[in-house]
């Protein structure tokens, strides 16, 4: 499978690991990484999000975990080959049994979101087989530092449940970004950010494409330090 080239790093890909996608790029570019010294990515896949965060914050040490052995190997390769490799570490690990004395200033995840089905395509990465929202939220609440941020990208239809479950785990919603695929269409994703502190709530809108296969100015500006766009 062809690697995916960004301006400052390359992503090796393989068939048993969920590929580079727009959701991961958006979370990597929009998650609030300011001031974070220790960050955790849950479900690294290729390692894309951690690499983007490492590029955006030169002070952060990042740990990536994934339950898929193929993903853990692939992330290790992509981390090692990046200019940020000294600040990146990854392990084969199930979040549900992950134990550490460390607290993280930032926890990010592009979690599995489809209910379990008979489809085998990207089963661990896309279906809630090994990790459901409640497990992700409750564990992240325990691992988050006092002023840390928990940041996820999820389907819009799951937003109300996710927010309510977070509230039950004493996580306050501080930021919500409504992701629209094509201008004037319905919201398709939310980026949600929570903390253990109740801060001022911010809500904004982000449009990926202004028309089919034509990126919006907003997307081009956001990703200009990452994507290599071919000239028309």
N, C-alpha and C positions, 0 to 999 in steps of 0.2 A: 504494500500500500504506500502511495506517495506521501512523503513528508509534507508538512504545512509550514511554509516559511513566513516568519514575521521579521520585522526590521532588525531586532537584536537577538533573536534566538530562533531555532528551528524545532518543530514538534514532529518526532517520529510517531507514526501511527501503525496500528495493526488491527486485524479483523475482530479480535476478541475483546477489544477495548473501545468504549464509546469515543467517536471521533471529535475533532474540533468542530464546535458549533457556535451559532450566534449567542445562545444563552450564556455559555461560558465566557465568551468575549465580553458580553455586556456586564456580567458580574465582575470580571477581572478589571474592567475599566471604570466601573461605577461604585464598587464597594468602598466604603470610607476607611481608607488605610492610614489616614493621618495620625501620627503619634504612636502607632502600633509598633511595639518592639518585639512581641512574640505573637505569631499568627498560626492558626491551625486551619488546614483545608480538609474537610470531610468528604471522601470520595474523589480522589485526585484524577482518576481516569488517565489522561495523558500528562497531567501536570500543568496544563495551560493556565489555569487561574492563578496558581501560586507563582508561576513565572511572571505573569503580568503584574501581580502585586509586588513582587521583588523588584521589578523595573520601576514601579511607581514610588516605592519607599525604600531608600537605600539603607535604612537603619534596621529594618525588620528581619528577624530570623523566622523562617517559615518551616513548619512541619506538615507534611502531607500524609494522610492515612487512607488506605483502601483495602477492602476485604477481598478483592479480586487479585489473585497472584499475578496474572498477566499485566494488570494495570500497575501493580507495585513495581514490577520489573521495568515496564515502559517509562513510568514516571522517573525512576532512578536514572535511566539512560538520558532522558531529556533534561533532568536537573544537572547531571554531571557534565553535559555538553554545553551548558549555558554559562554566560559570563557571571551569573549570580550564584554559582554552585557552592561557594563557601558558606552561604547563608541559607541553603536549602537542604532539607533532610526528608526522607520519606521511609515509611515502614508499612509492612503488610499487617493490617490491624482491623479488627472489628470494633467500631465505635462503642457498641453496647457493653463491651468488656474492657474498654480502654481505661487504664488507671494511671494517673500521674499526679505529682504534687504541684505541678506547674499550673498557673492560670494564664489564659490567653487574652491579649488585648483585642484580638480580632479572630472570629471563627467564621469561615465562609463555607458555603456548600451549594452546589447545583444538584439537589437530591433527586433520587428516583421518585416518580410521581404517578405512574400508572398503577392501578390495582393489578394484582397478580392475575395472569391469564395464561392461555396455552401457548402463546407466542414465545419462541426462544430467542428472538432478536434482541440483543443487548439486554438480556433479562435482568441481570444484577444492576446494571447502570440505570435502567429506565423503569423497572417495576419495583414495587415496594415488597420485595421478597426478603431481603436481608435487613432493611432499615425502613421504618415508616416515620411519618412526620412526628408523631408523639415521642418516639424514641430519640430522634434527632434533637428535638426541642428540649426535652428533659435533661439529656446528657449535656448539651451545650450550655444550659443554664448553670450546671455545676462546674463546668470548665472555664467559664467566662470570668475575667477579672472584674473588679468592682466598677470600673469605668469603661469596660470593654464593649465591643460591638459584635453582634451576631447578625450576619448578612446572608440572605438566601435569594435565589430566583426560583419562582414557582408559577404554575399556571394560575391565571386569574380566578378560575372557578374554585380553586382550593384556598383562596386568600382568607375568606371569613373563618374557615375552620382553623387555619394555621395561626391566625392572629389570636383567636380565642384560646387555642391550646397554649400559645406562648403566654398569654395573660394568666392562665391557670398555673403556669410555672414561674410567675412573678417576673416576666420579661415584658418591658414596656416598648410599644411600637414608637420609634422616634422618626422614622423616615420611610416613605413609600413612593416608589417610582412606578408609574403606570406605563407599561411598555406596549406600544402599538406597532403592529407589523407593517402595515401600509397606511399612509395618511388617510384619515376619515373612516378608518375601520375600527372595530371594537378592540378594547384592551385585551391582549393575549397573555401577558405575563405581568407579574409584580416582582420588583425587587423590594424586599422588606428588610428593615434594619431595626434591631431590638437592643436594649441594654437593661441592666439591672437598675438603672436610674431613670426617673421620669423627666425627660427633657422636652424642650419645645418640639412639637410635631411638624415635620416638613413633608409636603406632597408635591410631586412634579410629574410631568408627562414627557415621554421620550418616544420619538417616532423613528423607526428603523429605515423605512423606504418611503420616498415621496410618490413613487409609482412602481409597478412590478419590475424588479431587478434594477431599480435605480435608487441607490442609497440617498438618504436625506442629508442635508448639510449638517444636521445635528450629529448623525452617525459618523460622517466623514471627519468632523472636527474631533469627536470623542476618541476615535481610533487612529488618528493620524500618526501617533508615535508608535503604533504597533503594526497595523496592516501595511502591506506592500500593495498599493493599488496600481493596476496596469492602466496605462494611458489608453484612451479610446482611439 
